[in-house]
């Protein structure tokens, strides 16, 4: 993702800056998704692994990146605090 874009993006909920998940973090999140235990903030179960994701600097919220475009909608976010088994 373009670093200039990352400099201006922020979480729509907390307004905290966002950064890209590392490959290891993304792998851990996708493993949890494969196990069927990850929901969006709107309650939708994620059924497919993510190609990429952005995370708040406090590591509480994650937003998917679909086809290179960040999905910065509150309801599309993943609240890591609500998923005790997901460690990133």
PDB file of N, CA, C and O in Angstrom:
ATOM      1  N   UNK A   1       0.842  -1.170   0.000  1.00  0.00           N
ATOM      2  CA  UNK A   1       0.000   0.000   0.000  1.00  0.00           C
ATOM      3  C   UNK A   1       0.892   1.239   0.000  1.00  0.00           C
ATOM      4  O   UNK A   1       1.953   1.262   0.624  1.00  0.00           O
ATOM      5  N   UNK A   2       0.451   2.234  -0.691  1.00  0.00           N
ATOM      6  CA  UNK A   2       1.200   3.479  -0.815  1.00  0.00           C
ATOM      7  C   UNK A   2       1.377   4.133   0.558  1.00  0.00           C
ATOM      8  O   UNK A   2       0.400   4.339   1.279  1.00  0.00           O
ATOM      9  N   UNK A   3       2.609   4.456   0.915  1.00  0.00           N
ATOM     10  CA  UNK A   3       2.884   5.045   2.228  1.00  0.00           C
ATOM     11  C   UNK A   3       2.232   6.414   2.387  1.00  0.00           C
ATOM     12  O   UNK A   3       1.868   6.791   3.501  1.00  0.00           O
ATOM     13  N   UNK A   4       2.076   7.162   1.304  1.00  0.00           N
ATOM     14  CA  UNK A   4       1.402   8.462   1.388  1.00  0.00           C
ATOM     15  C   UNK A   4      -0.065   8.284   1.755  1.00  0.00           C
ATOM     16  O   UNK A   4      -0.626   9.081   2.508  1.00  0.00           O
ATOM     17  N   UNK A   5      -0.679   7.241   1.221  1.00  0.00           N
ATOM     18  CA  UNK A   5      -2.066   6.959   1.567  1.00  0.00           C
ATOM     19  C   UNK A   5      -2.182   6.569   3.029  1.00  0.00           C
ATOM     20  O   UNK A   5      -3.090   7.025   3.723  1.00  0.00           O
ATOM     21  N   UNK A   6      -1.272   5.729   3.502  1.00  0.00           N
ATOM     22  CA  UNK A   6      -1.292   5.318   4.906  1.00  0.00           C
ATOM     23  C   UNK A   6      -1.110   6.497   5.845  1.00  0.00           C
ATOM     24  O   UNK A   6      -1.632   6.488   6.960  1.00  0.00           O
ATOM     25  N   UNK A   7      -0.378   7.508   5.408  1.00  0.00           N
ATOM     26  CA  UNK A   7      -0.153   8.685   6.248  1.00  0.00           C
ATOM     27  C   UNK A   7      -1.441   9.456   6.524  1.00  0.00           C
ATOM     28  O   UNK A   7      -1.547  10.133   7.547  1.00  0.00           O
ATOM     29  N   UNK A   8      -2.419   9.362   5.627  1.00  0.00           N
ATOM     30  CA  UNK A   8      -3.642  10.142   5.818  1.00  0.00           C
ATOM     31  C   UNK A   8      -4.835   9.306   6.270  1.00  0.00           C
ATOM     32  O   UNK A   8      -5.845   9.866   6.696  1.00  0.00           O
ATOM     33  N   UNK A   9      -4.744   7.983   6.186  1.00  0.00           N
ATOM     34  CA  UNK A   9      -5.854   7.137   6.602  1.00  0.00           C
ATOM     35  C   UNK A   9      -5.924   7.031   8.121  1.00  0.00           C
ATOM     36  O   UNK A   9      -4.902   7.006   8.807  1.00  0.00           O
ATOM     37  N   UNK A  10      -7.151   6.969   8.630  1.00  0.00           N
ATOM     38  CA  UNK A  10      -7.332   6.741  10.060  1.00  0.00           C
ATOM     39  C   UNK A  10      -8.579   5.900  10.277  1.00  0.00           C
ATOM     40  O   UNK A  10      -9.431   5.786   9.396  1.00  0.00           O
ATOM     41  N   UNK A  11      -8.670   5.329  11.436  1.00  0.00           N
ATOM     42  CA  UNK A  11      -9.802   4.496  11.824  1.00  0.00           C
ATOM     43  C   UNK A  11     -11.059   5.367  11.898  1.00  0.00           C
ATOM     44  O   UNK A  11     -11.032   6.420  12.535  1.00  0.00           O
ATOM     45  N   UNK A  12     -12.150   4.956  11.266  1.00  0.00           N
ATOM     46  CA  UNK A  12     -13.375   5.748  11.325  1.00  0.00           C
ATOM     47  C   UNK A  12     -14.046   5.748  12.703  1.00  0.00           C
ATOM     48  O   UNK A  12     -14.913   6.579  12.972  1.00  0.00           O
ATOM     49  N   UNK A  13     -13.648   4.824  13.568  1.00  0.00           N
ATOM     50  CA  UNK A  13     -14.243   4.725  14.903  1.00  0.00           C
ATOM     51  C   UNK A  13     -13.422   5.516  15.922  1.00  0.00           C
ATOM     52  O   UNK A  13     -13.956   6.353  16.650  1.00  0.00           O
ATOM     53  N   UNK A  14     -12.123   5.239  15.963  1.00  0.00           N
ATOM     54  CA  UNK A  14     -11.266   5.839  16.988  1.00  0.00           C
ATOM     55  C   UNK A  14     -10.473   7.039  16.484  1.00  0.00           C
ATOM     56  O   UNK A  14      -9.924   7.805  17.276  1.00  0.00           O
ATOM     57  N   UNK A  15     -10.416   7.198  15.180  1.00  0.00           N
ATOM     58  CA  UNK A  15      -9.614   8.241  14.521  1.00  0.00           C
ATOM     59  C   UNK A  15      -8.111   8.054  14.736  1.00  0.00           C
ATOM     60  O   UNK A  15      -7.331   8.983  14.527  1.00  0.00           O
ATOM     61  N   UNK A  16      -7.709   6.854  15.155  1.00  0.00           N
ATOM     62  CA  UNK A  16      -6.288   6.536  15.328  1.00  0.00           C
ATOM     63  C   UNK A  16      -5.680   6.192  13.977  1.00  0.00           C
ATOM     64  O   UNK A  16      -6.371   5.692  13.090  1.00  0.00           O
ATOM     65  N   UNK A  17      -4.380   6.461  13.818  1.00  0.00           N
ATOM     66  CA  UNK A  17      -3.698   6.107  12.562  1.00  0.00           C
ATOM     67  C   UNK A  17      -3.744   4.605  12.312  1.00  0.00           C
ATOM     68  O   UNK A  17      -3.869   3.805  13.239  1.00  0.00           O
ATOM     69  N   UNK A  18      -3.639   4.247  11.041  1.00  0.00           N
ATOM     70  CA  UNK A  18      -3.669   2.847  10.623  1.00  0.00           C
ATOM     71  C   UNK A  18      -2.338   2.448  10.005  1.00  0.00           C
ATOM     72  O   UNK A  18      -1.645   3.272   9.407  1.00  0.00           O
ATOM     73  N   UNK A  19      -1.993   1.185  10.156  1.00  0.00           N
ATOM     74  CA  UNK A  19      -0.812   0.617   9.518  1.00  0.00           C
ATOM     75  C   UNK A  19      -1.183  -0.725   8.921  1.00  0.00           C
ATOM     76  O   UNK A  19      -2.230  -1.286   9.243  1.00  0.00           O
ATOM     77  N   UNK A  20      -0.333  -1.236   8.058  1.00  0.00           N
ATOM     78  CA  UNK A  20      -0.597  -2.536   7.438  1.00  0.00           C
ATOM     79  C   UNK A  20      -0.266  -3.665   8.406  1.00  0.00           C
ATOM     80  O   UNK A  20       0.678  -3.575   9.191  1.00  0.00           O
ATOM     81  N   UNK A  21      -1.055  -4.721   8.335  1.00  0.00           N
ATOM     82  CA  UNK A  21      -0.711  -5.935   9.077  1.00  0.00           C
ATOM     83  C   UNK A  21       0.529  -6.542   8.439  1.00  0.00           C
ATOM     84  O   UNK A  21       0.684  -6.509   7.218  1.00  0.00           O
ATOM     85  N   UNK A  22       1.398  -7.088   9.250  1.00  0.00           N
ATOM     86  CA  UNK A  22       2.542  -7.806   8.714  1.00  0.00           C
ATOM     87  C   UNK A  22       2.054  -9.137   8.145  1.00  0.00           C
ATOM     88  O   UNK A  22       0.927  -9.552   8.417  1.00  0.00           O
ATOM     89  N   UNK A  23       2.883  -9.796   7.369  1.00  0.00           N
ATOM     90  CA  UNK A  23       2.517 -11.092   6.796  1.00  0.00           C
ATOM     91  C   UNK A  23       2.186 -12.089   7.902  1.00  0.00           C
ATOM     92  O   UNK A  23       1.257 -12.884   7.760  1.00  0.00           O
ATOM     93  N   UNK A  24       2.937 -12.056   9.000  1.00  0.00           N
ATOM     94  CA  UNK A  24       2.693 -12.975  10.111  1.00  0.00           C
ATOM     95  C   UNK A  24       1.354 -12.663  10.788  1.00  0.00           C
ATOM     96  O   UNK A  24       0.594 -13.576  11.108  1.00  0.00           O
ATOM     97  N   UNK A  25       1.067 -11.385  11.004  1.00  0.00           N
ATOM     98  CA  UNK A  25      -0.200 -10.993  11.619  1.00  0.00           C
ATOM     99  C   UNK A  25      -1.379 -11.392  10.728  1.00  0.00           C
ATOM    100  O   UNK A  25      -2.394 -11.893  11.213  1.00  0.00           O
ATOM    101  N   UNK A  26      -1.231 -11.166   9.434  1.00  0.00           N
ATOM    102  CA  UNK A  26      -2.289 -11.521   8.492  1.00  0.00           C
ATOM    103  C   UNK A  26      -2.507 -13.033   8.483  1.00  0.00           C
ATOM    104  O   UNK A  26      -3.644 -13.500   8.412  1.00  0.00           O
ATOM    105  N   UNK A  27      -1.428 -13.788   8.553  1.00  0.00           N
ATOM    106  CA  UNK A  27      -1.524 -15.238   8.598  1.00  0.00           C
ATOM    107  C   UNK A  27      -2.274 -15.700   9.845  1.00  0.00           C
ATOM    108  O   UNK A  27      -3.105 -16.604   9.768  1.00  0.00           O
ATOM    109  N   UNK A  28      -1.988 -15.091  10.984  1.00  0.00           N
ATOM    110  CA  UNK A  28      -2.666 -15.435  12.234  1.00  0.00           C
ATOM    111  C   UNK A  28      -4.152 -15.104  12.158  1.00  0.00           C
ATOM    112  O   UNK A  28      -4.989 -15.889  12.604  1.00  0.00           O
ATOM    113  N   UNK A  29      -4.479 -13.949  11.599  1.00  0.00           N
ATOM    114  CA  UNK A  29      -5.873 -13.559  11.465  1.00  0.00           C
ATOM    115  C   UNK A  29      -6.603 -14.494  10.503  1.00  0.00           C
ATOM    116  O   UNK A  29      -7.731 -14.907  10.772  1.00  0.00           O
ATOM    117  N   UNK A  30      -5.969 -14.823   9.398  1.00  0.00           N
ATOM    118  CA  UNK A  30      -6.596 -15.729   8.427  1.00  0.00           C
ATOM    119  C   UNK A  30      -6.787 -17.134   8.998  1.00  0.00           C
ATOM    120  O   UNK A  30      -7.750 -17.818   8.653  1.00  0.00           O
ATOM    121  N   UNK A  31      -5.884 -17.559   9.860  1.00  0.00           N
ATOM    122  CA  UNK A  31      -6.057 -18.858  10.517  1.00  0.00           C
ATOM    123  C   UNK A  31      -7.304 -18.836  11.404  1.00  0.00           C
ATOM    124  O   UNK A  31      -8.069 -19.800  11.431  1.00  0.00           O
ATOM    125  N   UNK A  32      -7.501 -17.745  12.119  1.00  0.00           N
ATOM    126  CA  UNK A  32      -8.688 -17.616  12.969  1.00  0.00           C
ATOM    127  C   UNK A  32      -9.960 -17.550  12.114  1.00  0.00           C
ATOM    128  O   UNK A  32     -10.993 -18.105  12.489  1.00  0.00           O
ATOM    129  N   UNK A  33      -9.879 -16.875  10.976  1.00  0.00           N
ATOM    130  CA  UNK A  33     -11.024 -16.814  10.066  1.00  0.00           C
ATOM    131  C   UNK A  33     -11.351 -18.213   9.555  1.00  0.00           C
ATOM    132  O   UNK A  33     -12.521 -18.586   9.481  1.00  0.00           O
ATOM    133  N   UNK A  34     -10.324 -18.992   9.202  1.00  0.00           N
ATOM    134  CA  UNK A  34     -10.527 -20.356   8.712  1.00  0.00           C
ATOM    135  C   UNK A  34     -11.185 -21.252   9.756  1.00  0.00           C
ATOM    136  O   UNK A  34     -11.922 -22.178   9.418  1.00  0.00           O
ATOM    137  N   UNK A  35     -10.912 -20.969  11.020  1.00  0.00           N
ATOM    138  CA  UNK A  35     -11.507 -21.744  12.107  1.00  0.00           C
ATOM    139  C   UNK A  35     -12.947 -21.324  12.389  1.00  0.00           C
ATOM    140  O   UNK A  35     -13.638 -21.954  13.189  1.00  0.00           O
ATOM    141  N   UNK A  36     -13.393 -20.259  11.731  1.00  0.00           N
ATOM    142  CA  UNK A  36     -14.780 -19.832  11.865  1.00  0.00           C
ATOM    143  C   UNK A  36     -15.096 -18.992  13.073  1.00  0.00           C
ATOM    144  O   UNK A  36     -16.239 -18.965  13.530  1.00  0.00           O
ATOM    145  N   UNK A  37     -14.103 -18.303  13.599  1.00  0.00           N
ATOM    146  CA  UNK A  37     -14.362 -17.550  14.818  1.00  0.00           C
ATOM    147  C   UNK A  37     -14.204 -16.058  14.730  1.00  0.00           C
ATOM    148  O   UNK A  37     -14.051 -15.406  15.762  1.00  0.00           O
ATOM    149  N   UNK A  38     -14.235 -15.482  13.536  1.00  0.00           N
ATOM    150  CA  UNK A  38     -14.016 -14.039  13.418  1.00  0.00           C
ATOM    151  C   UNK A  38     -15.239 -13.386  12.790  1.00  0.00           C
ATOM    152  O   UNK A  38     -15.707 -13.784  11.723  1.00  0.00           O
ATOM    153  N   UNK A  39     -15.744 -12.369  13.488  1.00  0.00           N
ATOM    154  CA  UNK A  39     -16.912 -11.613  13.044  1.00  0.00           C
ATOM    155  C   UNK A  39     -16.538 -10.149  12.860  1.00  0.00           C
ATOM    156  O   UNK A  39     -15.627  -9.637  13.511  1.00  0.00           O
ATOM    157  N   UNK A  40     -17.252  -9.493  11.970  1.00  0.00           N
ATOM    158  CA  UNK A  40     -17.088  -8.051  11.826  1.00  0.00           C
ATOM    159  C   UNK A  40     -17.837  -7.366  12.971  1.00  0.00           C
ATOM    160  O   UNK A  40     -18.557  -8.012  13.732  1.00  0.00           O
ATOM    161  N   UNK A  41     -17.656  -6.061  13.080  1.00  0.00           N
ATOM    162  CA  UNK A  41     -18.360  -5.299  14.114  1.00  0.00           C
ATOM    163  C   UNK A  41     -19.870  -5.357  13.921  1.00  0.00           C
ATOM    164  O   UNK A  41     -20.617  -5.169  14.882  1.00  0.00           O
ATOM    165  N   UNK A  42     -20.335  -5.612  12.705  1.00  0.00           N
ATOM    166  CA  UNK A  42     -21.773  -5.723  12.471  1.00  0.00           C
ATOM    167  C   UNK A  42     -22.300  -7.125  12.762  1.00  0.00           C
ATOM    168  O   UNK A  42     -23.505  -7.364  12.683  1.00  0.00           O
ATOM    169  N   UNK A  43     -21.402  -8.054  13.099  1.00  0.00           N
ATOM    170  CA  UNK A  43     -21.804  -9.413  13.454  1.00  0.00           C
ATOM    171  C   UNK A  43     -21.715 -10.424  12.340  1.00  0.00           C
ATOM    172  O   UNK A  43     -22.044 -11.593  12.542  1.00  0.00           O
ATOM    173  N   UNK A  44     -21.275 -10.003  11.161  1.00  0.00           N
ATOM    174  CA  UNK A  44     -21.136 -10.935  10.041  1.00  0.00           C
ATOM    175  C   UNK A  44     -19.922 -11.842  10.238  1.00  0.00           C
ATOM    176  O   UNK A  44     -18.835 -11.368  10.570  1.00  0.00           O
ATOM    177  N   UNK A  45     -20.107 -13.133  10.035  1.00  0.00           N
ATOM    178  CA  UNK A  45     -19.017 -14.098  10.134  1.00  0.00           C
ATOM    179  C   UNK A  45     -18.148 -13.991   8.883  1.00  0.00           C
ATOM    180  O   UNK A  45     -18.659 -14.037   7.764  1.00  0.00           O
ATOM    181  N   UNK A  46     -16.846 -13.850   9.068  1.00  0.00           N
ATOM    182  CA  UNK A  46     -15.925 -13.834   7.930  1.00  0.00           C
ATOM    183  C   UNK A  46     -15.674 -15.268   7.505  1.00  0.00           C
ATOM    184  O   UNK A  46     -15.275 -16.106   8.314  1.00  0.00           O
ATOM    185  N   UNK A  47     -15.911 -15.546   6.227  1.00  0.00           N
ATOM    186  CA  UNK A  47     -15.787 -16.908   5.720  1.00  0.00           C
ATOM    187  C   UNK A  47     -14.581 -17.106   4.827  1.00  0.00           C
ATOM    188  O   UNK A  47     -14.192 -18.245   4.565  1.00  0.00           O
ATOM    189  N   UNK A  48     -13.977 -16.023   4.350  1.00  0.00           N
ATOM    190  CA  UNK A  48     -12.861 -16.115   3.418  1.00  0.00           C
ATOM    191  C   UNK A  48     -11.656 -15.368   3.978  1.00  0.00           C
ATOM    192  O   UNK A  48     -11.819 -14.330   4.620  1.00  0.00           O
ATOM    193  N   UNK A  49     -10.439 -15.884   3.743  1.00  0.00           N
ATOM    194  CA  UNK A  49      -9.246 -15.190   4.219  1.00  0.00           C
ATOM    195  C   UNK A  49      -9.114 -13.823   3.561  1.00  0.00           C
ATOM    196  O   UNK A  49      -9.611 -13.594   2.459  1.00  0.00           O
ATOM    197  N   UNK A  50      -8.441 -12.930   4.254  1.00  0.00           N
ATOM    198  CA  UNK A  50      -8.216 -11.576   3.759  1.00  0.00           C
ATOM    199  C   UNK A  50      -6.930 -11.521   2.939  1.00  0.00           C
ATOM    200  O   UNK A  50      -5.955 -12.205   3.252  1.00  0.00           O
ATOM    201  N   UNK A  51      -6.936 -10.706   1.895  1.00  0.00           N
ATOM    202  CA  UNK A  51      -5.726 -10.484   1.088  1.00  0.00           C
ATOM    203  C   UNK A  51      -4.786  -9.512   1.784  1.00  0.00           C
ATOM    204  O   UNK A  51      -3.571  -9.552   1.589  1.00  0.00           O
ATOM    205  N   UNK A  52      -5.358  -8.651   2.585  1.00  0.00           N
ATOM    206  CA  UNK A  52      -4.597  -7.646   3.311  1.00  0.00           C
ATOM    207  C   UNK A  52      -5.504  -6.988   4.321  1.00  0.00           C
ATOM    208  O   UNK A  52      -6.723  -7.158   4.280  1.00  0.00           O
ATOM    209  N   UNK A  53      -4.905  -6.229   5.239  1.00  0.00           N
ATOM    210  CA  UNK A  53      -5.704  -5.565   6.261  1.00  0.00           C
ATOM    211  C   UNK A  53      -4.896  -4.431   6.873  1.00  0.00           C
ATOM    212  O   UNK A  53      -3.666  -4.421   6.837  1.00  0.00           O
ATOM    213  N   UNK A  54      -5.625  -3.483   7.434  1.00  0.00           N
ATOM    214  CA  UNK A  54      -5.026  -2.365   8.154  1.00  0.00           C
ATOM    215  C   UNK A  54      -5.416  -2.490   9.616  1.00  0.00           C
ATOM    216  O   UNK A  54      -6.501  -2.973   9.938  1.00  0.00           O
ATOM    217  N   UNK A  55      -4.530  -2.054  10.497  1.00  0.00           N
ATOM    218  CA  UNK A  55      -4.763  -2.169  11.934  1.00  0.00           C
ATOM    219  C   UNK A  55      -4.493  -0.831  12.600  1.00  0.00           C
ATOM    220  O   UNK A  55      -3.591  -0.097  12.196  1.00  0.00           O
ATOM    221  N   UNK A  56      -5.279  -0.519  13.624  1.00  0.00           N
ATOM    222  CA  UNK A  56      -5.057   0.715  14.361  1.00  0.00           C
ATOM    223  C   UNK A  56      -3.751   0.607  15.148  1.00  0.00           C
ATOM    224  O   UNK A  56      -3.286  -0.490  15.460  1.00  0.00           O
ATOM    225  N   UNK A  57      -3.175   1.756  15.459  1.00  0.00           N
ATOM    226  CA  UNK A  57      -1.884   1.727  16.159  1.00  0.00           C
ATOM    227  C   UNK A  57      -1.975   1.102  17.539  1.00  0.00           C
ATOM    228  O   UNK A  57      -0.962   0.649  18.071  1.00  0.00           O
ATOM    229  N   UNK A  58      -3.167   1.063  18.135  1.00  0.00           N
ATOM    230  CA  UNK A  58      -3.319   0.401  19.432  1.00  0.00           C
ATOM    231  C   UNK A  58      -3.697  -1.078  19.292  1.00  0.00           C
ATOM    232  O   UNK A  58      -3.946  -1.753  20.290  1.00  0.00           O
ATOM    233  N   UNK A  59      -3.738  -1.578  18.051  1.00  0.00           N
ATOM    234  CA  UNK A  59      -3.988  -2.988  17.728  1.00  0.00           C
ATOM    235  C   UNK A  59      -5.332  -3.493  18.231  1.00  0.00           C
ATOM    236  O   UNK A  59      -5.454  -4.656  18.617  1.00  0.00           O
ATOM    237  N   UNK A  60      -6.336  -2.633  18.228  1.00  0.00           N
ATOM    238  CA  UNK A  60      -7.678  -3.047  18.665  1.00  0.00           C
ATOM    239  C   UNK A  60      -8.616  -3.327  17.504  1.00  0.00           C
ATOM    240  O   UNK A  60      -9.459  -4.219  17.593  1.00  0.00           O
ATOM    241  N   UNK A  61      -8.481  -2.576  16.411  1.00  0.00           N
ATOM    242  CA  UNK A  61      -9.392  -2.725  15.285  1.00  0.00           C
ATOM    243  C   UNK A  61      -8.636  -3.006  14.001  1.00  0.00           C
ATOM    244  O   UNK A  61      -7.573  -2.439  13.750  1.00  0.00           O
ATOM    245  N   UNK A  62      -9.204  -3.892  13.189  1.00  0.00           N
ATOM    246  CA  UNK A  62      -8.618  -4.267  11.904  1.00  0.00           C
ATOM    247  C   UNK A  62      -9.658  -4.018  10.819  1.00  0.00           C
ATOM    248  O   UNK A  62     -10.845  -4.290  10.999  1.00  0.00           O
ATOM    249  N   UNK A  63      -9.187  -3.496   9.688  1.00  0.00           N
ATOM    250  CA  UNK A  63     -10.062  -3.247   8.542  1.00  0.00           C
ATOM    251  C   UNK A  63      -9.517  -4.003   7.337  1.00  0.00           C
ATOM    252  O   UNK A  63      -8.321  -3.943   7.052  1.00  0.00           O
ATOM    253  N   UNK A  64     -10.397  -4.717   6.626  1.00  0.00           N
ATOM    254  CA  UNK A  64      -9.942  -5.481   5.457  1.00  0.00           C
ATOM    255  C   UNK A  64      -9.532  -4.569   4.306  1.00  0.00           C
ATOM    256  O   UNK A  64      -9.974  -3.426   4.200  1.00  0.00           O
ATOM    257  N   UNK A  65      -8.676  -5.111   3.454  1.00  0.00           N
ATOM    258  CA  UNK A  65      -8.311  -4.464   2.199  1.00  0.00           C
ATOM    259  C   UNK A  65      -8.776  -5.402   1.098  1.00  0.00           C
ATOM    260  O   UNK A  65      -8.314  -6.540   1.009  1.00  0.00           O
ATOM    261  N   UNK A  66      -9.692  -4.927   0.257  1.00  0.00           N
ATOM    262  CA  UNK A  66     -10.263  -5.745  -0.815  1.00  0.00           C
ATOM    263  C   UNK A  66      -9.802  -5.209  -2.163  1.00  0.00           C
ATOM    264  O   UNK A  66     -10.073  -4.059  -2.507  1.00  0.00           O
ATOM    265  N   UNK A  67      -9.111  -6.039  -2.917  1.00  0.00           N
ATOM    266  CA  UNK A  67      -8.591  -5.634  -4.226  1.00  0.00           C
ATOM    267  C   UNK A  67      -7.748  -4.367  -4.141  1.00  0.00           C
ATOM    268  O   UNK A  67      -7.802  -3.512  -5.025  1.00  0.00           O
ATOM    269  N   UNK A  68      -6.968  -4.256  -3.069  1.00  0.00           N
ATOM    270  CA  UNK A  68      -6.081  -3.108  -2.890  1.00  0.00           C
ATOM    271  C   UNK A  68      -6.738  -1.866  -2.321  1.00  0.00           C
ATOM    272  O   UNK A  68      -6.081  -0.838  -2.157  1.00  0.00           O
ATOM    273  N   UNK A  69      -8.039  -1.946  -2.016  1.00  0.00           N
ATOM    274  CA  UNK A  69      -8.773  -0.789  -1.508  1.00  0.00           C
ATOM    275  C   UNK A  69      -9.177  -1.038  -0.050  1.00  0.00           C
ATOM    276  O   UNK A  69      -9.876  -2.011   0.236  1.00  0.00           O
ATOM    277  N   UNK A  70      -8.745  -0.169   0.877  1.00  0.00           N
ATOM    278  CA  UNK A  70      -9.142  -0.332   2.275  1.00  0.00           C
ATOM    279  C   UNK A  70     -10.653  -0.141   2.439  1.00  0.00           C
ATOM    280  O   UNK A  70     -11.235   0.799   1.897  1.00  0.00           O
ATOM    281  N   UNK A  71     -11.269  -1.041   3.189  1.00  0.00           N
ATOM    282  CA  UNK A  71     -12.701  -0.952   3.474  1.00  0.00           C
ATOM    283  C   UNK A  71     -12.834  -0.336   4.868  1.00  0.00           C
ATOM    284  O   UNK A  71     -12.874  -1.045   5.873  1.00  0.00           O
ATOM    285  N   UNK A  72     -12.901   0.981   4.908  1.00  0.00           N
ATOM    286  CA  UNK A  72     -12.907   1.696   6.176  1.00  0.00           C
ATOM    287  C   UNK A  72     -14.325   2.055   6.608  1.00  0.00           C
ATOM    288  O   UNK A  72     -14.651   3.221   6.831  1.00  0.00           O
ATOM    289  N   UNK A  73     -15.144   1.039   6.716  1.00  0.00           N
ATOM    290  CA  UNK A  73     -16.502   1.186   7.219  1.00  0.00           C
ATOM    291  C   UNK A  73     -16.548   0.592   8.622  1.00  0.00           C
ATOM    292  O   UNK A  73     -16.006  -0.487   8.863  1.00  0.00           O
ATOM    293  N   UNK A  74     -17.190   1.290   9.537  1.00  0.00           N
ATOM    294  CA  UNK A  74     -17.243   0.822  10.918  1.00  0.00           C
ATOM    295  C   UNK A  74     -17.736  -0.616  11.002  1.00  0.00           C
ATOM    296  O   UNK A  74     -17.169  -1.427  11.734  1.00  0.00           O
ATOM    297  N   UNK A  75     -18.787  -0.935  10.258  1.00  0.00           N
ATOM    298  CA  UNK A  75     -19.369  -2.278  10.332  1.00  0.00           C
ATOM    299  C   UNK A  75     -18.480  -3.353   9.713  1.00  0.00           C
ATOM    300  O   UNK A  75     -18.673  -4.536   9.994  1.00  0.00           O
ATOM    301  N   UNK A  76     -17.506  -2.972   8.871  1.00  0.00           N
ATOM    302  CA  UNK A  76     -16.594  -3.940   8.256  1.00  0.00           C
ATOM    303  C   UNK A  76     -15.378  -4.224   9.133  1.00  0.00           C
ATOM    304  O   UNK A  76     -14.625  -5.163   8.871  1.00  0.00           O
ATOM    305  N   UNK A  77     -15.190  -3.418  10.167  1.00  0.00           N
ATOM    306  CA  UNK A  77     -14.042  -3.585  11.046  1.00  0.00           C
ATOM    307  C   UNK A  77     -14.137  -4.847  11.889  1.00  0.00           C
ATOM    308  O   UNK A  77     -15.223  -5.376  12.129  1.00  0.00           O
ATOM    309  N   UNK A  78     -12.997  -5.309  12.326  1.00  0.00           N
ATOM    310  CA  UNK A  78     -12.901  -6.477  13.201  1.00  0.00           C
ATOM    311  C   UNK A  78     -12.356  -5.981  14.531  1.00  0.00           C
ATOM    312  O   UNK A  78     -11.240  -5.466  14.600  1.00  0.00           O
ATOM    313  N   UNK A  79     -13.144  -6.136  15.580  1.00  0.00           N
ATOM    314  CA  UNK A  79     -12.744  -5.695  16.918  1.00  0.00           C
ATOM    315  C   UNK A  79     -11.974  -6.836  17.576  1.00  0.00           C
ATOM    316  O   UNK A  79     -12.564  -7.825  18.013  1.00  0.00           O
ATOM    317  N   UNK A  80     -10.662  -6.692  17.642  1.00  0.00           N
ATOM    318  CA  UNK A  80      -9.832  -7.777  18.178  1.00  0.00           C
ATOM    319  C   UNK A  80     -10.110  -8.030  19.665  1.00  0.00           C
ATOM    320  O   UNK A  80      -9.923  -9.151  20.139  1.00  0.00           O
ATOM    321  N   UNK A  81     -10.547  -7.020  20.397  1.00  0.00           N
ATOM    322  CA  UNK A  81     -10.850  -7.206  21.809  1.00  0.00           C
ATOM    323  C   UNK A  81     -12.032  -8.164  21.988  1.00  0.00           C
ATOM    324  O   UNK A  81     -12.138  -8.823  23.022  1.00  0.00           O
ATOM    325  N   UNK A  82     -12.914  -8.245  20.999  1.00  0.00           N
ATOM    326  CA  UNK A  82     -14.069  -9.136  21.068  1.00  0.00           C
ATOM    327  C   UNK A  82     -13.717 -10.574  20.657  1.00  0.00           C
ATOM    328  O   UNK A  82     -14.542 -11.479  20.783  1.00  0.00           O
ATOM    329  N   UNK A  83     -12.501 -10.774  20.171  1.00  0.00           N
ATOM    330  CA  UNK A  83     -12.050 -12.095  19.717  1.00  0.00           C
ATOM    331  C   UNK A  83     -10.850 -12.524  20.555  1.00  0.00           C
ATOM    332  O   UNK A  83      -9.702 -12.341  20.151  1.00  0.00           O
ATOM    333  N   UNK A  84     -11.125 -13.091  21.716  1.00  0.00           N
ATOM    334  CA  UNK A  84     -10.067 -13.441  22.655  1.00  0.00           C
ATOM    335  C   UNK A  84      -9.053 -14.426  22.085  1.00  0.00           C
ATOM    336  O   UNK A  84      -7.884 -14.395  22.470  1.00  0.00           O
ATOM    337  N   UNK A  85      -9.475 -15.291  21.182  1.00  0.00           N
ATOM    338  CA  UNK A  85      -8.584 -16.294  20.641  1.00  0.00           C
ATOM    339  C   UNK A  85      -7.662 -15.772  19.551  1.00  0.00           C
ATOM    340  O   UNK A  85      -6.732 -16.468  19.142  1.00  0.00           O
ATOM    341  N   UNK A  86      -7.906 -14.559  19.078  1.00  0.00           N
ATOM    342  CA  UNK A  86      -7.103 -13.994  17.992  1.00  0.00           C
ATOM    343  C   UNK A  86      -6.008 -13.112  18.588  1.00  0.00           C
ATOM    344  O   UNK A  86      -6.292 -12.076  19.189  1.00  0.00           O
ATOM    345  N   UNK A  87      -4.787 -13.522  18.421  1.00  0.00           N
ATOM    346  CA  UNK A  87      -3.649 -12.769  18.932  1.00  0.00           C
ATOM    347  C   UNK A  87      -2.862 -12.215  17.775  1.00  0.00           C
ATOM    348  O   UNK A  87      -2.347 -12.966  16.947  1.00  0.00           O
ATOM    349  N   UNK A  88      -2.765 -10.901  17.714  1.00  0.00           N
ATOM    350  CA  UNK A  88      -1.990 -10.253  16.655  1.00  0.00           C
ATOM    351  C   UNK A  88      -0.952  -9.356  17.283  1.00  0.00           C
ATOM    352  O   UNK A  88      -0.184  -8.708  16.572  1.00  0.00           O
TER     353      UNK A  88
END
